[in-house]
Amino acid sequence: MDRLNEYLLPLAEAPALWCVFDPAWYLAAHPQVRAALAAEGSAEPPAEAVRAHYLAHGQPAGLSPVIWFDEAWYRASNPDVAVAVAAGQSRSGFEQYCLEGCAGRSPHWLYDEALYRALNPDLTDEALGASGCFNRYDHYLRDGAFTGRPAHLLFDAATYTAAQAEDPSLARIGAYAHFLQGLWQGAPETATSPWFDPAWYRARYPEAAAAIAAGQYRGALHHYLTNPTPTAFDPLADFSEAHYLATNPDVAAEVAAGRLRNGYEHFLKNGAAEGRSPAPWIDLRAYLAATPEAAAAVESRAMPHGFAYLLLVALPSGLVLARGDGDAGPTRYETRYETGGETSSESAGGTMAVAARAQAMLPLRARGRLDFTCDGPPLLTAIVTLPPERARAVLALAALRAEVQGPVELLLLDAAGHGPGLAAMMPGTRLLPAGDPAATRNTAIAQAAAPLLLFLDAGCEPVPGSIQAGLRRMARDPSAGAVGGPAIGADGLLSQAGLIVAADASVAPYLAGASPQTAEAGFVRDADACASTLLLLRRDLLRALGGLAEQVPDGAAADADLCLGVWRSGYRVVFDPAMTVLHESSRTFASAPTAAFAARHRDYLAIRPPPQPGPRHAARSPRVPVERVLMLEETLPENPAAPATAAIAALIAQGADVTLYPLDGGPSDPALLPVFLPETVEIICGPGRAGLEGFRATRGAMFSRVAGQP
């Protein structure tokens, strides 16, 4: 009997998900098959005819039968299989995998069997059998891909999901399937991991980009992981394959022997944790020795190694490393901060780091490379209050230009008196003269051509993805009149996570001084107000309100006054943690009661609680839910079909606010939180069972009831 007939079956009959035959994918992936079947008189061939084509013709031709298996890569990665196929002992790599290789080999270039086995010791053969999974890859497709279990060093579900536009299929089919389908459908390739930069890769290697355009590879990551000369390509700007192999002869020997694909594989698995240098301009051991906060993050396991701290914390905070290798790409970091001929050893994230990075960008922008010219109607009007430091202004505007890939109308409010020189560096900008802050913004509102307005305050820089997150929310939620998010100061702590208005007309920042990782700052909610450091609003709504009230003092009171006007108009003010801004200014996010503010909002103040010391969790949102439910679960739901997921969805549909408290403490990394849970759920990770009594003592009074486990 043909053993392969036991595979490539319909879902109800297949022993594993990786062998469920999908005739639509097979025809789309191999257009020549459709042409051949059409020539035989089957313009729309039935599934069985497509399957029969693979068994009779696709196997000898080396075609992949399903999206989950890559025939060409499997043969290239397993020379013994290629020899067996050539000798006629196996008809294809897929047949060999079905009959033997599934016990321990990797079937696809984006799934690492050895890694999945090592990271999941609970998945014994007995456990797999009990769960109805054929092998570990079957488990990954059924469960692991939905619950955040990593299966490849260069594919992180949270990173990939964060880069995607709103897509309901993402939660349904999982990040792994979504990414693979996107490659075959020609979707734009986004980052799948902090450790690989697809945009940089295409720009650095034109030959790779050309091969992708010609259809030889599906994308940059596919090229990097499957090309026949793996040591000839670097994965991102701050790793040099040539340097790593030259300085680590033990690794070079392993690569030469075929036990490692390249040096980067070793670096990610071992070298980074060992402190080996990834590039001539990075000495990880020296960096950790000189940077206590980085060393502490590694010691506490908040970061796996110093390279992770550099990429995920130091670079976004402003660190710049000086490159000595001119061929490696543009400078992105510098270990010495040089301004005016002087050198400072300020730590990453400090004011000097930001100033140095901003100063370094000025020559790059001096000839108009920040272009805000609008060839058509703008998508967004950005109203930017310029800071006194010219370089810092350029840094914020560069972040703005990089964030919005479309026509942006830029109106600069020159409160610092820069004059026309700065605007001349950036074609398409308009400079409004200095004046009363509210009056100047009102002038900009009157001139704005786009339906959405973005307020960006002096000395602030949007983090990557923040403005896009706000634009997506505005597009899908017509009830949102304003969207803002948290501000992080130079000390790396929250300056605010929304503003709270009290009954006495005072305004206070929520969670000021807390860590940005604080659970209470990590979910979407309605807020009294959001700060105008970074705030998206609807233009016509602002015009209907008459703009900003010029009689209210500038600062937190003015921001609250504007947002309460949004509420009064029947729209919502939404706090979205994805809309984060970094700020270096000394701005305060609190204001004392004023008669002008109180007179304008008597009705709203009448329903707000009085000011109180402490975090004021119960006052963080003006929304009055049907009930506030504290849900206790032993662990976080593992997939969208888990009972707890359905229970949470039902509560939210009924109008409840839900706080989910995992008794096992949950993941230490917020990036590992389940992406399928509603974004409005507050998830309290960290305290766990030991901290439950303290949590109830401080916050128990705000809940209507407790659900889930006792």
ZAMARGU-4260 file (C-alpha; in steps of 0.2 Angstrom, whole numbers, plus 5000, padded with zeros to 4 digits):
<rodrens>
0) 5000/5000/5000 | 5006/5018/4996 | 5010/5024/5014 | 5009/5042/5008 | 4990/5039/5005
5) 4989/5040/5024 | 4994/5058/5024 | 4987/5074/5014 | 4970/5070/5020 | 4955/5081/5025
10) 4955/5089/5042 | 4943/5076/5050 | 4955/5062/5044 | 4972/5069/5045 | 4984/5062/5059
15) 4992/5080/5061 | 4988/5097/5055 | 5004/5099/5045 | 4997/5086/5033 | 4979/5092/5030
20) 4979/5094/5012 | 4974/5112/5006 | 4971/5111/4987 | 4968/5130/4985 | 4985/5133/4993
25) 4993/5120/4982 | 4986/5128/4966 | 4990/5146/4972 | 5008/5141/4977 | 5011/5131/4960
30) 5003/5140/4946 | 5010/5128/4934 | 4999/5114/4942 | 4983/5124/4938 | 4989/5126/4920
35) 4992/5107/4918 | 4976/5102/4925 | 4967/5115/4914 | 4975/5107/4899 | 4967/5091/4905
40) 4950/5099/4905 | 4949/5103/4923 | 4948/5122/4924 | 4942/5121/4942 | 4949/5104/4947
45) 4941/5095/4962 | 4951/5093/4978 | 4955/5074/4974 | 4962/5078/4957 | 4973/5091/4965
50) 4979/5079/4978 | 4982/5065/4964 | 4992/5078/4954 | 5004/5080/4969 | 5006/5061/4972
55) 5009/5058/4954 | 5018/5073/4948 | 5021/5086/4962 | 5033/5074/4972 | 5045/5070/4957
60) 5045/5089/4953 | 5050/5094/4971 | 5034/5104/4975 | 5029/5107/4992 | 5012/5099/4996
65) 5006/5110/5010 | 5010/5128/5017 | 5017/5120/5033 | 5031/5110/5024 | 5045/5117/5013
70) 5051/5103/5001 | 5066/5113/4994 | 5073/5118/5011 | 5070/5101/5019 | 5081/5093/5006
75) 5094/5106/5007 | 5095/5105/5026 | 5095/5086/5026 | 5108/5080/5013 | 5104/5062/5018
80) 5086/5065/5012 | 5092/5073/4996 | 5103/5058/4993 | 5088/5046/4997 | 5077/5055/4985
85) 5090/5055/4971 | 5092/5037/4973 | 5074/5033/4972 | 5073/5027/4991 | 5061/5041/4995
90) 5050/5049/4982 | 5051/5066/4991 | 5056/5075/5007 | 5038/5076/5012 | 5037/5057/5011
95) 5052/5055/5022 | 5046/5067/5034 | 5029/5058/5036 | 5037/5041/5038 | 5053/5045/5048
100) 5058/5063/5049 | 5043/5069/5059 | 5051/5060/5075 | 5064/5074/5076 | 5067/5084/5061
105) 5062/5102/5057 | 5049/5102/5042 | 5050/5121/5038 | 5063/5135/5039 | 5053/5144/5052
110) 5051/5130/5064 | 5066/5123/5074 | 5062/5106/5081 | 5077/5106/5093 | 5073/5123/5100
115) 5054/5119/5103 | 5059/5103/5112 | 5072/5112/5123 | 5060/5126/5127 | 5046/5114/5131
120) 5051/5100/5142 | 5033/5097/5147 | 5030/5091/5129 | 5035/5073/5132 | 5029/5059/5120
125) 5016/5054/5134 | 5010/5072/5135 | 5009/5074/5116 | 4999/5058/5115 | 4987/5063/5129
130) 4984/5079/5120 | 4980/5071/5104 | 4995/5079/5095 | 5005/5068/5082 | 5022/5076/5086
135) 5029/5093/5092 | 5026/5102/5076 | 5008/5097/5077 | 5007/5103/5094 | 5014/5120/5089
140) 5001/5122/5075 | 4987/5117/5086 | 4992/5126/5102 | 5010/5133/5104 | 5007/5146/5090
145) 4992/5153/5099 | 4999/5153/5117 | 5016/5161/5113 | 5028/5146/5114 | 5043/5151/5103
150) 5048/5139/5089 | 5061/5149/5080 | 5074/5162/5086 | 5068/5174/5072 | 5050/5173/5074
155) 5041/5181/5089 | 5022/5181/5089 | 5021/5197/5100 | 5033/5206/5089 | 5024/5201/5073
160) 5007/5204/5080 | 5012/5222/5086 | 5017/5227/5068 | 5001/5221/5060 | 4986/5232/5055
165) 4969/5227/5063 | 4965/5210/5055 | 4952/5199/5063 | 4960/5183/5055 | 4976/5185/5066
170) 4968/5179/5082 | 4959/5166/5073 | 4973/5157/5064 | 4988/5163/5074 | 5003/5173/5070
175) 5013/5159/5062 | 5000/5155/5049 | 4996/5173/5046 | 5014/5177/5042 | 5016/5162/5031
180) 5000/5166/5022 | 5005/5184/5020 | 5022/5178/5012 | 5012/5168/4999 | 4999/5182/4996
185) 5012/5196/4993 | 5008/5205/5009 | 5021/5218/5015 | 5034/5210/5026 | 5035/5217/5044
190) 5047/5213/5058 | 5045/5195/5066 | 5058/5197/5079 | 5069/5211/5087 | 5084/5200/5080
195) 5080/5203/5061 | 5077/5219/5052 | 5069/5215/5035 | 5068/5233/5029 | 5087/5235/5033
200) 5091/5218/5025 | 5083/5223/5008 | 5092/5240/5008 | 5108/5232/5013 | 5108/5218/5000
205) 5101/5223/4983 | 5104/5206/4976 | 5093/5199/4989 | 5079/5211/4985 | 5081/5207/4967
210) 5079/5189/4970 | 5063/5192/4981 | 5056/5203/4967 | 5059/5189/4954 | 5050/5177/4965
215) 5064/5166/4970 | 5061/5170/4988 | 5045/5175/4997 | 5053/5188/5008 | 5069/5195/5017
220) 5067/5182/5031 | 5065/5168/5019 | 5080/5173/5009 | 5091/5175/5025 | 5086/5158/5032
225) 5086/5148/5016 | 5100/5156/5004 | 5114/5144/5000 | 5128/5156/5006 | 5122/5159/5024
230) 5138/5168/5030 | 5137/5181/5017 | 5123/5190/5024 | 5120/5200/5041 | 5103/5200/5049
235) 5103/5218/5055 | 5114/5233/5056 | 5123/5228/5072 | 5128/5211/5069 | 5143/5207/5058
240) 5144/5189/5052 | 5162/5192/5046 | 5168/5199/5062 | 5159/5186/5073 | 5167/5171/5063
245) 5184/5180/5063 | 5184/5183/5082 | 5177/5166/5086 | 5187/5152/5078 | 5177/5139/5088
250) 5161/5145/5080 | 5169/5146/5063 | 5174/5128/5064 | 5156/5123/5069 | 5149/5132/5054
255) 5162/5125/5042 | 5157/5107/5049 | 5139/5111/5045 | 5133/5110/5063 | 5128/5128/5063
260) 5121/5137/5048 | 5130/5153/5052 | 5138/5163/5066 | 5122/5172/5070 | 5114/5156/5075
265) 5127/5153/5088 | 5126/5171/5094 | 5108/5170/5097 | 5109/5153/5105 | 5124/5155/5116
270) 5136/5170/5111 | 5125/5184/5116 | 5123/5177/5134 | 5142/5173/5134 | 5145/5192/5130
275) 5154/5189/5114 | 5155/5204/5103 | 5143/5205/5088 | 5151/5218/5078 | 5168/5228/5079
280) 5159/5243/5087 | 5150/5233/5101 | 5159/5226/5116 | 5145/5218/5126 | 5156/5214/5141
285) 5163/5232/5142 | 5145/5239/5140 | 5138/5229/5154 | 5152/5233/5165 | 5150/5252/5162
290) 5131/5252/5162 | 5123/5246/5179 | 5105/5247/5173 | 5109/5235/5158 | 5119/5223/5170
295) 5104/5223/5182 | 5092/5219/5169 | 5102/5204/5163 | 5105/5199/5181 | 5086/5199/5185
300) 5082/5190/5169 | 5072/5205/5163 | 5083/5204/5148 | 5091/5188/5141 | 5108/5197/5137
305) 5116/5213/5135 | 5113/5213/5116 | 5094/5213/5120 | 5096/5227/5131 | 5105/5237/5118
310) 5092/5234/5105 | 5076/5235/5115 | 5080/5248/5128 | 5096/5258/5125 | 5093/5262/5107
315) 5075/5267/5109 | 5080/5278/5124 | 5093/5287/5113 | 5110/5278/5115 | 5121/5279/5099
320) 5136/5268/5096 | 5150/5274/5086 | 5154/5263/5071 | 5171/5260/5065 | 5166/5250/5050
325) 5160/5261/5036 | 5153/5246/5026 | 5141/5241/5040 | 5128/5254/5037 | 5123/5270/5045
330) 5128/5274/5062 | 5114/5270/5075 | 5123/5270/5092 | 5137/5279/5100 | 5146/5274/5116
335) 5153/5292/5118 | 5141/5307/5118 | 5150/5321/5110 | 5143/5339/5110 | 5154/5354/5107
340) 5170/5345/5108 | 5167/5338/5125 | 5164/5320/5130 | 5151/5314/5143 | 5148/5296/5149
345) 5130/5299/5152 | 5120/5282/5153 | 5108/5277/5140 | 5091/5285/5142 | 5098/5301/5150
350) 5096/5318/5143 | 5114/5319/5136 | 5110/5303/5125 | 5095/5311/5118 | 5104/5327/5114
355) 5118/5319/5106 | 5107/5308/5095 | 5097/5324/5090 | 5113/5334/5087 | 5120/5320/5076
360) 5104/5320/5065 | 5105/5339/5060 | 5118/5336/5046 | 5107/5323/5039 | 5092/5335/5038
365) 5101/5351/5033 | 5096/5348/5014 | 5077/5345/5016 | 5077/5326/5018 | 5062/5328/5030
370) 5049/5331/5017 | 5032/5336/5022 | 5026/5341/5005 | 5008/5335/5002 | 5004/5331/4984
375) 4986/5328/4988 | 4974/5330/5003 | 4984/5326/5019 | 4979/5311/5030 | 4985/5320/5046
380) 4988/5338/5051 | 5002/5338/5064 | 5002/5353/5076 | 5020/5353/5084 | 5025/5365/5097
385) 5044/5367/5095 | 5056/5365/5109 | 5070/5377/5113 | 5083/5365/5107 | 5084/5364/5088
390) 5091/5347/5087 | 5078/5340/5098 | 5064/5347/5087 | 5072/5338/5072 | 5072/5322/5082
395) 5054/5323/5086 | 5049/5328/5068 | 5060/5314/5061 | 5050/5302/5071 | 5034/5309/5065
400) 5039/5308/5047 | 5045/5290/5049 | 5028/5285/5058 | 5016/5291/5045 | 5019/5284/5027
405) 5007/5296/5018 | 5004/5315/5016 | 5006/5324/5032 | 5003/5343/5034 | 5015/5350/5047
410) 5011/5366/5056 | 5025/5372/5068 | 5021/5383/5083 | 5037/5393/5085 | 5035/5396/5104
415) 5054/5395/5106 | 5058/5408/5092 | 5068/5398/5080 | 5063/5408/5065 | 5061/5402/5047
420) 5078/5393/5046 | 5071/5377/5054 | 5056/5376/5043 | 5067/5379/5028 | 5075/5362/5032
425) 5059/5353/5029 | 5049/5356/5013 | 5030/5358/5015 | 5030/5364/5033 | 5022/5380/5039
430) 5028/5391/5053 | 5016/5400/5064 | 5023/5414/5075 | 5024/5413/5094 | 5010/5419/5105
435) 4998/5413/5118 | 4999/5394/5117 | 4980/5391/5116 | 4978/5405/5103 | 4992/5399/5092
440) 4985/5381/5092 | 4968/5388/5088 | 4975/5397/5073 | 4983/5380/5068 | 4966/5371/5070
445) 4958/5384/5059 | 4971/5381/5045 | 4971/5362/5046 | 4967/5353/5030 | 4966/5335/5037
450) 4952/5327/5046 | 4963/5321/5060 | 4974/5332/5071 | 4990/5327/5080 | 4996/5338/5094
455) 5014/5334/5098 | 5022/5344/5112 | 5039/5352/5114 | 5053/5340/5118 | 5043/5324/5115
460) 5047/5310/5103 | 5034/5297/5098 | 5040/5279/5101 | 5039/5268/5085 | 5021/5263/5081
465) 5013/5275/5093 | 5005/5287/5080 | 5000/5272/5069 | 4991/5264/5084 | 4981/5280/5087
470) 4977/5282/5068 | 4970/5264/5068 | 4960/5267/5083 | 4952/5283/5076 | 4948/5273/5060
475) 4939/5259/5068 | 4931/5268/5082 | 4920/5282/5077 | 4915/5286/5095 | 4933/5291/5099
480) 4935/5309/5099 | 4953/5309/5106 | 4966/5296/5108 | 4981/5298/5119 | 4993/5287/5129
485) 5007/5287/5142 | 5022/5298/5143 | 5039/5292/5149 | 5052/5304/5156 | 5071/5304/5155
490) 5072/5293/5171 | 5063/5279/5162 | 5047/5280/5173 | 5030/5285/5169 | 5026/5304/5170
495) 5007/5300/5167 | 4996/5286/5161 | 4981/5297/5158 | 4975/5312/5168 | 4962/5311/5182
500) 4950/5326/5185 | 4944/5327/5203 | 4928/5335/5210 | 4938/5351/5216 | 4944/5354/5198
505) 4961/5348/5201 | 4970/5338/5188 | 4982/5324/5192 | 4993/5312/5182 | 4989/5293/5185
510) 5003/5282/5189 | 5016/5296/5189 | 5033/5288/5194 | 5028/5270/5191 | 5037/5258/5179
515) 5030/5258/5161 | 5028/5239/5164 | 5015/5242/5177 | 5000/5232/5173 | 4988/5246/5177
520) 4996/5256/5163 | 4995/5242/5150 | 4977/5241/5144 | 4965/5252/5134 | 4952/5262/5144
525) 4942/5278/5144 | 4950/5292/5153 | 4945/5309/5159 | 4959/5317/5149 | 4975/5313/5140
530) 4990/5324/5139 | 4993/5334/5123 | 5011/5329/5123 | 5005/5316/5110 | 4986/5318/5106
535) 4975/5313/5091 | 4959/5322/5089 | 4945/5325/5076 | 4947/5342/5067 | 4928/5345/5065
540) 4925/5341/5083 | 4938/5354/5089 | 4931/5367/5077 | 4913/5364/5084 | 4920/5366/5102
545) 4927/5383/5097 | 4945/5377/5099 | 4955/5378/5115 | 4949/5389/5129 | 4961/5403/5130
550) 4956/5408/5148 | 4962/5391/5155 | 4980/5391/5160 | 4991/5381/5148 | 4997/5363/5154
555) 4987/5350/5162 | 4972/5361/5165 | 4971/5365/5147 | 4973/5347/5142 | 4959/5342/5153
560) 4948/5356/5148 | 4950/5351/5130 | 4946/5333/5133 | 4931/5337/5144 | 4924/5346/5129
565) 4926/5330/5119 | 4916/5321/5132 | 4903/5335/5132 | 4901/5333/5114 | 4896/5315/5115
570) 4913/5308/5110 | 4925/5297/5121 | 4943/5301/5126 | 4952/5284/5125 | 4969/5280/5133
575) 4979/5268/5122 | 4995/5262/5130 | 5002/5259/5112 | 5002/5278/5109 | 5018/5281/5120
580) 5029/5297/5119 | 5046/5300/5127 | 5048/5317/5134 | 5063/5326/5141 | 5055/5342/5146
585) 5051/5348/5164 | 5033/5349/5160 | 5021/5345/5174 | 5005/5334/5172 | 4996/5341/5187
590) 4987/5357/5190 | 4978/5365/5205 | 4960/5370/5204 | 4956/5386/5195 | 4940/5396/5194
595) 4940/5396/5175 | 4941/5377/5174 | 4928/5374/5187 | 4916/5386/5180 | 4917/5378/5163
600) 4914/5360/5169 | 4902/5360/5184 | 4891/5346/5178 | 4906/5335/5175 | 4915/5339/5191
605) 4898/5335/5201 | 4900/5316/5196 | 4919/5315/5199 | 4927/5309/5216 | 4936/5321/5227
610) 4955/5321/5226 | 4964/5307/5236 | 4982/5302/5240 | 4989/5287/5231 | 4987/5279/5214
615) 4968/5282/5213 | 4964/5267/5202 | 4945/5268/5205 | 4945/5286/5198 | 4956/5282/5182
620) 4941/5281/5171 | 4925/5291/5170 | 4916/5276/5162 | 4903/5268/5174 | 4902/5249/5170
625) 4888/5237/5173 | 4900/5229/5186 | 4919/5228/5189 | 4924/5210/5190 | 4940/5203/5197
630) 4943/5187/5188 | 4955/5174/5197 | 4963/5161/5186 | 4977/5149/5190 | 4985/5154/5174
635) 4982/5165/5159 | 4971/5157/5145 | 4981/5147/5133 | 4971/5150/5117 | 4956/5158/5111
640) 4945/5143/5114 | 4949/5142/5133 | 4934/5144/5144 | 4941/5159/5153 | 4943/5168/5136
645) 4925/5165/5133 | 4920/5170/5150 | 4929/5187/5149 | 4922/5190/5132 | 4904/5188/5139
650) 4907/5199/5153 | 4914/5213/5142 | 4899/5211/5130 | 4888/5214/5145 | 4897/5230/5149
655) 4908/5225/5163 | 4926/5230/5167 | 4937/5215/5169 | 4953/5213/5179 | 4962/5196/5176
660) 4973/5190/5190 | 4983/5175/5186 | 4988/5166/5202 | 5004/5159/5195 | 5010/5176/5192
665) 5009/5176/5173 | 5023/5180/5162 | 5037/5192/5167 | 5038/5199/5150 | 5022/5209/5144
670) 5026/5204/5126 | 5021/5187/5131 | 5003/5191/5136 | 4990/5183/5126 | 4986/5193/5111
675) 4968/5186/5109 | 4962/5193/5125 | 4952/5209/5123 | 4963/5225/5124 | 4952/5232/5138
680) 4956/5218/5150 | 4968/5224/5164 | 4980/5209/5167 | 4989/5209/5184 | 5005/5200/5182
685) 5019/5198/5195 | 5011/5197/5212 | 5003/5179/5210 | 4995/5169/5224 | 5007/5177/5237
690) 5002/5194/5233 | 4983/5192/5231 | 4979/5197/5249 | 4989/5213/5247 | 4980/5216/5231
695) 4963/5214/5238 | 4968/5225/5253 | 4972/5239/5241 | 4960/5237/5227 | 4947/5225/5232
700) 4934/5239/5236 | 4933/5244/5218 | 4926/5227/5212 | 4908/5222/5212 | 4912/5204/5213
705) 4926/5191/5211 | 4924/5177/5198 | 4934/5162/5193 | 4944/5153/5206 | 4943/5157/5225
</rodrens>
